[in-house]
Amino acid sequence: MTCVLCGKTSIDIRRFPLSPGALKMLEKQIPGVKPDETLANNGVCGECMALPFTERKKLADKAIKGELDEHRRDLMKDALKKREN
């Protein structure tokens, strides 16, 4: 499994617990999503969980920014491919 905060692969990963309400919301927002499969390979490793809250928050902010940047790059790539065709 992969830690969403540090990106390391570890067997000491704690999965994200989702309440039944959160699962319903996720399924409503993303039709066809399979939360058990989607979230099965991601969580937070023991090392990151042991960090102080402020350090974990910094890592989380960095991970979120990285995901947003990756999404923007994917959008640009798709736009360029459409122009080429």
Distance bins in CASP14 RR format, pairs under 12 A and 6 or more apart:
PFRMAT RR
TARGET T0000
AUTHOR 0000-0000-0000
RMODE 2
METHOD distances of the structure
MODEL  1
1 7 0 0 0 0 0 1 0 0 0 0 0
1 8 0 0 0 0 1 0 0 0 0 0 0
1 9 1 0 0 1 0 0 0 0 0 0 0
1 10 1 0 0 1 0 0 0 0 0 0 0
1 11 1 0 0 1 0 0 0 0 0 0 0
1 12 0 0 0 0 1 0 0 0 0 0 0
1 13 1 1 0 0 0 0 0 0 0 0 0
1 14 0 0 0 0 1 0 0 0 0 0 0
1 15 1 0 0 1 0 0 0 0 0 0 0
1 16 0 0 0 0 0 1 0 0 0 0 0
1 39 0 0 0 0 0 1 0 0 0 0 0
1 40 1 0 0 1 0 0 0 0 0 0 0
1 41 1 0 1 0 0 0 0 0 0 0 0
1 42 1 0 0 1 0 0 0 0 0 0 0
1 43 1 0 0 1 0 0 0 0 0 0 0
1 44 0 0 0 0 1 0 0 0 0 0 0
1 45 0 0 0 0 1 0 0 0 0 0 0
1 46 0 0 0 0 0 1 0 0 0 0 0
2 8 1 0 0 1 0 0 0 0 0 0 0
2 9 1 0 1 0 0 0 0 0 0 0 0
2 10 0 0 0 0 1 0 0 0 0 0 0
2 11 0 0 0 0 0 1 0 0 0 0 0
2 12 0 0 0 0 0 1 0 0 0 0 0
2 13 1 0 0 1 0 0 0 0 0 0 0
2 15 0 0 0 0 0 1 0 0 0 0 0
2 39 0 0 0 0 0 1 0 0 0 0 0
2 40 0 0 0 0 0 1 0 0 0 0 0
2 41 1 0 1 0 0 0 0 0 0 0 0
2 42 1 0 1 0 0 0 0 0 0 0 0
2 43 1 0 0 1 0 0 0 0 0 0 0
2 44 0 0 0 0 0 1 0 0 0 0 0
2 45 0 0 0 0 1 0 0 0 0 0 0
2 48 0 0 0 0 0 1 0 0 0 0 0
2 63 0 0 0 0 0 1 0 0 0 0 0
3 9 1 0 0 1 0 0 0 0 0 0 0
3 10 1 0 0 1 0 0 0 0 0 0 0
3 11 0 0 0 0 0 1 0 0 0 0 0
3 12 0 0 0 0 1 0 0 0 0 0 0
3 13 1 0 0 1 0 0 0 0 0 0 0
3 14 0 0 0 0 1 0 0 0 0 0 0
3 15 0 0 0 0 0 1 0 0 0 0 0
3 16 0 0 0 0 0 1 0 0 0 0 0
3 41 0 0 0 0 0 1 0 0 0 0 0
3 42 1 0 0 1 0 0 0 0 0 0 0
3 43 1 0 0 1 0 0 0 0 0 0 0
3 44 1 0 1 0 0 0 0 0 0 0 0
3 45 1 1 0 0 0 0 0 0 0 0 0
3 46 0 0 0 0 1 0 0 0 0 0 0
3 47 1 0 0 1 0 0 0 0 0 0 0
3 48 1 0 1 0 0 0 0 0 0 0 0
3 49 0 0 0 0 1 0 0 0 0 0 0
3 50 0 0 0 0 0 1 0 0 0 0 0
3 51 0 0 0 0 0 1 0 0 0 0 0
3 56 0 0 0 0 0 1 0 0 0 0 0
3 59 0 0 0 0 1 0 0 0 0 0 0
3 60 0 0 0 0 0 1 0 0 0 0 0
3 63 0 0 0 0 1 0 0 0 0 0 0
4 10 0 0 0 0 0 1 0 0 0 0 0
4 13 0 0 0 0 1 0 0 0 0 0 0
4 14 0 0 0 0 0 1 0 0 0 0 0
4 15 0 0 0 0 0 1 0 0 0 0 0
4 16 0 0 0 0 1 0 0 0 0 0 0
4 39 0 0 0 0 1 0 0 0 0 0 0
4 41 0 0 0 0 1 0 0 0 0 0 0
4 42 1 0 1 0 0 0 0 0 0 0 0
4 43 1 0 1 0 0 0 0 0 0 0 0
4 44 1 0 0 1 0 0 0 0 0 0 0
4 45 0 0 0 0 1 0 0 0 0 0 0
4 48 0 0 0 0 1 0 0 0 0 0 0
4 49 0 0 0 0 0 1 0 0 0 0 0
4 56 0 0 0 0 0 1 0 0 0 0 0
4 59 0 0 0 0 1 0 0 0 0 0 0
4 60 1 0 0 1 0 0 0 0 0 0 0
4 62 0 0 0 0 0 1 0 0 0 0 0
4 63 1 0 1 0 0 0 0 0 0 0 0
4 64 0 0 0 0 1 0 0 0 0 0 0
4 66 0 0 0 0 0 1 0 0 0 0 0
4 67 0 0 0 0 1 0 0 0 0 0 0
5 13 0 0 0 0 0 1 0 0 0 0 0
5 14 0 0 0 0 0 1 0 0 0 0 0
5 16 0 0 0 0 0 1 0 0 0 0 0
5 42 0 0 0 0 0 1 0 0 0 0 0
5 43 0 0 0 0 1 0 0 0 0 0 0
5 44 1 0 1 0 0 0 0 0 0 0 0
5 45 1 0 0 1 0 0 0 0 0 0 0
5 46 0 0 0 0 1 0 0 0 0 0 0
5 47 0 0 0 0 1 0 0 0 0 0 0
5 48 1 0 1 0 0 0 0 0 0 0 0
5 49 0 0 0 0 1 0 0 0 0 0 0
5 50 0 0 0 0 0 1 0 0 0 0 0
5 51 0 0 0 0 1 0 0 0 0 0 0
5 55 0 0 0 0 1 0 0 0 0 0 0
5 56 1 0 0 1 0 0 0 0 0 0 0
5 57 0 0 0 0 1 0 0 0 0 0 0
5 58 0 0 0 0 1 0 0 0 0 0 0
5 59 1 0 1 0 0 0 0 0 0 0 0
5 60 1 0 0 1 0 0 0 0 0 0 0
5 61 0 0 0 0 0 1 0 0 0 0 0
5 62 0 0 0 0 1 0 0 0 0 0 0
5 63 1 0 1 0 0 0 0 0 0 0 0
5 64 0 0 0 0 0 1 0 0 0 0 0
5 66 0 0 0 0 0 1 0 0 0 0 0
5 67 0 0 0 0 0 1 0 0 0 0 0
6 12 0 0 0 0 0 1 0 0 0 0 0
6 13 0 0 0 0 0 1 0 0 0 0 0
6 42 0 0 0 0 0 1 0 0 0 0 0
6 43 0 0 0 0 0 1 0 0 0 0 0
6 44 0 0 0 0 1 0 0 0 0 0 0
6 45 1 0 0 1 0 0 0 0 0 0 0
6 46 0 0 0 0 1 0 0 0 0 0 0
6 47 1 0 0 1 0 0 0 0 0 0 0
6 48 1 0 1 0 0 0 0 0 0 0 0
6 49 0 0 0 0 0 1 0 0 0 0 0
6 50 0 0 0 0 0 1 0 0 0 0 0
6 51 0 0 0 0 1 0 0 0 0 0 0
6 55 0 0 0 0 0 1 0 0 0 0 0
6 56 0 0 0 0 1 0 0 0 0 0 0
6 58 0 0 0 0 0 1 0 0 0 0 0
6 59 1 0 0 1 0 0 0 0 0 0 0
6 60 0 0 0 0 0 1 0 0 0 0 0
6 62 0 0 0 0 1 0 0 0 0 0 0
6 63 0 0 0 0 1 0 0 0 0 0 0
7 13 0 0 0 0 0 1 0 0 0 0 0
7 41 0 0 0 0 0 1 0 0 0 0 0
7 42 0 0 0 0 1 0 0 0 0 0 0
7 43 0 0 0 0 1 0 0 0 0 0 0
7 44 0 0 0 0 0 1 0 0 0 0 0
7 45 0 0 0 0 1 0 0 0 0 0 0
7 47 0 0 0 0 0 1 0 0 0 0 0
7 48 0 0 0 0 1 0 0 0 0 0 0
7 59 0 0 0 0 1 0 0 0 0 0 0
7 60 0 0 0 0 0 1 0 0 0 0 0
7 62 0 0 0 0 0 1 0 0 0 0 0
7 63 1 0 0 1 0 0 0 0 0 0 0
7 66 0 0 0 0 0 1 0 0 0 0 0
7 67 0 0 0 0 0 1 0 0 0 0 0
8 42 0 0 0 0 0 1 0 0 0 0 0
8 43 0 0 0 0 0 1 0 0 0 0 0
8 44 0 0 0 0 0 1 0 0 0 0 0
8 45 1 0 0 1 0 0 0 0 0 0 0
8 46 0 0 0 0 1 0 0 0 0 0 0
8 47 1 0 0 1 0 0 0 0 0 0 0
8 48 0 0 0 0 1 0 0 0 0 0 0
8 59 0 0 0 0 0 1 0 0 0 0 0
9 41 0 0 0 0 1 0 0 0 0 0 0
9 42 0 0 0 0 0 1 0 0 0 0 0
9 43 0 0 0 0 0 1 0 0 0 0 0
9 45 0 0 0 0 1 0 0 0 0 0 0
10 41 0 0 0 0 0 1 0 0 0 0 0
10 42 0 0 0 0 0 1 0 0 0 0 0
10 43 0 0 0 0 1 0 0 0 0 0 0
10 44 0 0 0 0 1 0 0 0 0 0 0
10 45 1 0 1 0 0 0 0 0 0 0 0
10 46 1 0 0 1 0 0 0 0 0 0 0
10 47 1 0 0 1 0 0 0 0 0 0 0
10 48 0 0 0 0 1 0 0 0 0 0 0
10 49 0 0 0 0 0 1 0 0 0 0 0
11 43 0 0 0 0 0 1 0 0 0 0 0
11 45 0 0 0 0 1 0 0 0 0 0 0
11 46 0 0 0 0 0 1 0 0 0 0 0
12 43 0 0 0 0 0 1 0 0 0 0 0
12 44 0 0 0 0 1 0 0 0 0 0 0
12 45 1 0 1 0 0 0 0 0 0 0 0
12 46 1 0 1 0 0 0 0 0 0 0 0
12 47 1 0 0 1 0 0 0 0 0 0 0
12 48 0 0 0 0 0 1 0 0 0 0 0
12 49 0 0 0 0 1 0 0 0 0 0 0
12 50 0 0 0 0 0 1 0 0 0 0 0
13 39 0 0 0 0 0 1 0 0 0 0 0
13 40 0 0 0 0 0 1 0 0 0 0 0
13 41 0 0 0 0 1 0 0 0 0 0 0
13 42 1 0 0 1 0 0 0 0 0 0 0
13 43 1 0 1 0 0 0 0 0 0 0 0
13 44 1 0 0 1 0 0 0 0 0 0 0
13 45 1 0 1 0 0 0 0 0 0 0 0
13 46 1 0 0 1 0 0 0 0 0 0 0
13 47 0 0 0 0 0 1 0 0 0 0 0
13 48 0 0 0 0 1 0 0 0 0 0 0
13 49 0 0 0 0 1 0 0 0 0 0 0
14 39 0 0 0 0 0 1 0 0 0 0 0
14 42 0 0 0 0 0 1 0 0 0 0 0
14 43 1 0 0 1 0 0 0 0 0 0 0
14 44 1 0 1 0 0 0 0 0 0 0 0
14 45 1 0 0 1 0 0 0 0 0 0 0
14 46 1 0 0 1 0 0 0 0 0 0 0
14 47 0 0 0 0 0 1 0 0 0 0 0
14 48 0 0 0 0 1 0 0 0 0 0 0
14 49 1 0 0 1 0 0 0 0 0 0 0
14 50 0 0 0 0 0 1 0 0 0 0 0
15 35 0 0 0 0 0 1 0 0 0 0 0
15 36 0 0 0 0 1 0 0 0 0 0 0
15 38 0 0 0 0 0 1 0 0 0 0 0
15 39 1 0 0 1 0 0 0 0 0 0 0
15 40 1 0 0 1 0 0 0 0 0 0 0
15 41 0 0 0 0 1 0 0 0 0 0 0
15 42 1 0 0 1 0 0 0 0 0 0 0
15 43 1 0 1 0 0 0 0 0 0 0 0
15 44 0 0 0 0 1 0 0 0 0 0 0
15 45 0 0 0 0 0 1 0 0 0 0 0
15 49 0 0 0 0 0 1 0 0 0 0 0
16 22 0 0 0 0 1 0 0 0 0 0 0
16 23 0 0 0 0 0 1 0 0 0 0 0
16 26 0 0 0 0 0 1 0 0 0 0 0
16 35 0 0 0 0 1 0 0 0 0 0 0
16 36 0 0 0 0 0 1 0 0 0 0 0
16 38 0 0 0 0 0 1 0 0 0 0 0
16 39 1 0 1 0 0 0 0 0 0 0 0
16 40 0 0 0 0 0 1 0 0 0 0 0
16 41 0 0 0 0 0 1 0 0 0 0 0
16 42 1 0 0 1 0 0 0 0 0 0 0
16 43 1 0 1 0 0 0 0 0 0 0 0
16 44 1 0 0 1 0 0 0 0 0 0 0
16 49 0 0 0 0 0 1 0 0 0 0 0
17 23 0 0 0 0 0 1 0 0 0 0 0
17 35 0 0 0 0 0 1 0 0 0 0 0
17 39 0 0 0 0 1 0 0 0 0 0 0
17 43 0 0 0 0 0 1 0 0 0 0 0
17 44 0 0 0 0 0 1 0 0 0 0 0
18 24 0 0 0 0 1 0 0 0 0 0 0
18 25 0 0 0 0 1 0 0 0 0 0 0
18 26 1 0 0 1 0 0 0 0 0 0 0
18 27 0 0 0 0 0 1 0 0 0 0 0
18 33 0 0 0 0 0 1 0 0 0 0 0
18 35 1 0 0 1 0 0 0 0 0 0 0
18 36 0 0 0 0 1 0 0 0 0 0 0
18 38 0 0 0 0 0 1 0 0 0 0 0
18 39 1 0 0 1 0 0 0 0 0 0 0
18 40 0 0 0 0 0 1 0 0 0 0 0
18 43 0 0 0 0 0 1 0 0 0 0 0
19 25 0 0 0 0 1 0 0 0 0 0 0
19 26 0 0 0 0 0 1 0 0 0 0 0
19 35 0 0 0 0 0 1 0 0 0 0 0
20 26 0 0 0 0 0 1 0 0 0 0 0
20 27 0 0 0 0 0 1 0 0 0 0 0
20 35 0 0 0 0 0 1 0 0 0 0 0
21 27 0 0 0 0 1 0 0 0 0 0 0
21 28 0 0 0 0 1 0 0 0 0 0 0
21 29 0 0 0 0 0 1 0 0 0 0 0
21 35 0 0 0 0 0 1 0 0 0 0 0
22 28 0 0 0 0 0 1 0 0 0 0 0
22 29 0 0 0 0 0 1 0 0 0 0 0
22 35 0 0 0 0 1 0 0 0 0 0 0
22 39 0 0 0 0 0 1 0 0 0 0 0
23 29 0 0 0 0 0 1 0 0 0 0 0
23 30 0 0 0 0 0 1 0 0 0 0 0
23 33 0 0 0 0 1 0 0 0 0 0 0
23 34 0 0 0 0 0 1 0 0 0 0 0
23 35 1 0 1 0 0 0 0 0 0 0 0
23 36 0 0 0 0 1 0 0 0 0 0 0
23 38 0 0 0 0 0 1 0 0 0 0 0
23 39 0 0 0 0 1 0 0 0 0 0 0
24 30 0 0 0 0 0 1 0 0 0 0 0
24 33 0 0 0 0 0 1 0 0 0 0 0
24 35 0 0 0 0 1 0 0 0 0 0 0
25 33 0 0 0 0 0 1 0 0 0 0 0
25 35 0 0 0 0 0 1 0 0 0 0 0
26 32 0 0 0 0 1 0 0 0 0 0 0
26 33 1 0 0 1 0 0 0 0 0 0 0
26 34 0 0 0 0 1 0 0 0 0 0 0
26 35 1 0 1 0 0 0 0 0 0 0 0
26 36 0 0 0 0 0 1 0 0 0 0 0
26 38 0 0 0 0 1 0 0 0 0 0 0
26 39 0 0 0 0 1 0 0 0 0 0 0
27 33 1 0 0 1 0 0 0 0 0 0 0
27 34 0 0 0 0 1 0 0 0 0 0 0
27 35 1 0 0 1 0 0 0 0 0 0 0
27 36 0 0 0 0 0 1 0 0 0 0 0
27 38 0 0 0 0 0 1 0 0 0 0 0
28 35 0 0 0 0 0 1 0 0 0 0 0
29 35 0 0 0 0 0 1 0 0 0 0 0
30 38 0 0 0 0 1 0 0 0 0 0 0
30 39 0 0 0 0 0 1 0 0 0 0 0
32 38 0 0 0 0 1 0 0 0 0 0 0
33 39 0 0 0 0 1 0 0 0 0 0 0
34 40 0 0 0 0 1 0 0 0 0 0 0
35 42 0 0 0 0 0 1 0 0 0 0 0
36 42 0 0 0 0 0 1 0 0 0 0 0
42 63 0 0 0 0 0 1 0 0 0 0 0
42 67 0 0 0 0 0 1 0 0 0 0 0
43 49 0 0 0 0 1 0 0 0 0 0 0
43 60 0 0 0 0 0 1 0 0 0 0 0
43 63 0 0 0 0 0 1 0 0 0 0 0
44 50 0 0 0 0 0 1 0 0 0 0 0
44 51 0 0 0 0 1 0 0 0 0 0 0
44 56 1 0 0 1 0 0 0 0 0 0 0
44 59 0 0 0 0 1 0 0 0 0 0 0
44 60 0 0 0 0 1 0 0 0 0 0 0
44 63 0 0 0 0 0 1 0 0 0 0 0
45 51 0 0 0 0 0 1 0 0 0 0 0
45 56 0 0 0 0 0 1 0 0 0 0 0
45 59 0 0 0 0 0 1 0 0 0 0 0
46 56 0 0 0 0 0 1 0 0 0 0 0
47 55 0 0 0 0 0 1 0 0 0 0 0
47 56 0 0 0 0 0 1 0 0 0 0 0
47 59 0 0 0 0 0 1 0 0 0 0 0
48 55 0 0 0 0 1 0 0 0 0 0 0
48 56 1 0 0 1 0 0 0 0 0 0 0
48 57 0 0 0 0 0 1 0 0 0 0 0
48 58 0 0 0 0 0 1 0 0 0 0 0
48 59 1 0 0 1 0 0 0 0 0 0 0
48 60 0 0 0 0 1 0 0 0 0 0 0
48 62 0 0 0 0 0 1 0 0 0 0 0
48 63 0 0 0 0 0 1 0 0 0 0 0
49 55 0 0 0 0 0 1 0 0 0 0 0
49 56 1 0 0 1 0 0 0 0 0 0 0
49 59 0 0 0 0 0 1 0 0 0 0 0
49 60 0 0 0 0 0 1 0 0 0 0 0
50 56 0 0 0 0 1 0 0 0 0 0 0
51 57 0 0 0 0 1 0 0 0 0 0 0
51 58 0 0 0 0 1 0 0 0 0 0 0
51 59 1 0 0 1 0 0 0 0 0 0 0
51 60 0 0 0 0 0 1 0 0 0 0 0
52 58 0 0 0 0 1 0 0 0 0 0 0
52 59 0 0 0 0 0 1 0 0 0 0 0
53 59 0 0 0 0 0 1 0 0 0 0 0
53 60 0 0 0 0 0 1 0 0 0 0 0
54 60 0 0 0 0 0 1 0 0 0 0 0
54 61 0 0 0 0 0 1 0 0 0 0 0
55 61 0 0 0 0 0 1 0 0 0 0 0
55 62 0 0 0 0 0 1 0 0 0 0 0
56 62 0 0 0 0 0 1 0 0 0 0 0
56 63 0 0 0 0 0 1 0 0 0 0 0
57 63 0 0 0 0 0 1 0 0 0 0 0
57 64 0 0 0 0 0 1 0 0 0 0 0
58 64 0 0 0 0 0 1 0 0 0 0 0
58 65 0 0 0 0 0 1 0 0 0 0 0
59 65 0 0 0 0 0 1 0 0 0 0 0
59 66 0 0 0 0 0 1 0 0 0 0 0
60 66 0 0 0 0 0 1 0 0 0 0 0
60 67 0 0 0 0 0 1 0 0 0 0 0
61 67 0 0 0 0 0 1 0 0 0 0 0
61 68 0 0 0 0 0 1 0 0 0 0 0
62 68 0 0 0 0 0 1 0 0 0 0 0
62 69 0 0 0 0 0 1 0 0 0 0 0
63 69 0 0 0 0 0 1 0 0 0 0 0
63 70 0 0 0 0 0 1 0 0 0 0 0
64 70 0 0 0 0 0 1 0 0 0 0 0
64 71 0 0 0 0 0 1 0 0 0 0 0
65 71 0 0 0 0 0 1 0 0 0 0 0
65 72 0 0 0 0 0 1 0 0 0 0 0
66 72 0 0 0 0 1 0 0 0 0 0 0
66 73 0 0 0 0 1 0 0 0 0 0 0
66 74 0 0 0 0 0 1 0 0 0 0 0
67 73 0 0 0 0 0 1 0 0 0 0 0
67 74 0 0 0 0 0 1 0 0 0 0 0
68 74 0 0 0 0 0 1 0 0 0 0 0
68 75 0 0 0 0 0 1 0 0 0 0 0
69 75 0 0 0 0 0 1 0 0 0 0 0
69 76 0 0 0 0 0 1 0 0 0 0 0
70 76 0 0 0 0 0 1 0 0 0 0 0
70 77 0 0 0 0 0 1 0 0 0 0 0
71 77 0 0 0 0 0 1 0 0 0 0 0
71 78 0 0 0 0 0 1 0 0 0 0 0
72 78 0 0 0 0 0 1 0 0 0 0 0
72 79 0 0 0 0 0 1 0 0 0 0 0
73 79 0 0 0 0 0 1 0 0 0 0 0
73 80 0 0 0 0 0 1 0 0 0 0 0
74 80 0 0 0 0 0 1 0 0 0 0 0
74 81 0 0 0 0 0 1 0 0 0 0 0
75 81 0 0 0 0 0 1 0 0 0 0 0
75 82 0 0 0 0 0 1 0 0 0 0 0
76 82 0 0 0 0 0 1 0 0 0 0 0
76 83 0 0 0 0 0 1 0 0 0 0 0
77 83 0 0 0 0 0 1 0 0 0 0 0
77 84 0 0 0 0 0 1 0 0 0 0 0
78 84 0 0 0 0 0 1 0 0 0 0 0
78 85 0 0 0 0 0 1 0 0 0 0 0
79 85 0 0 0 0 0 1 0 0 0 0 0
END
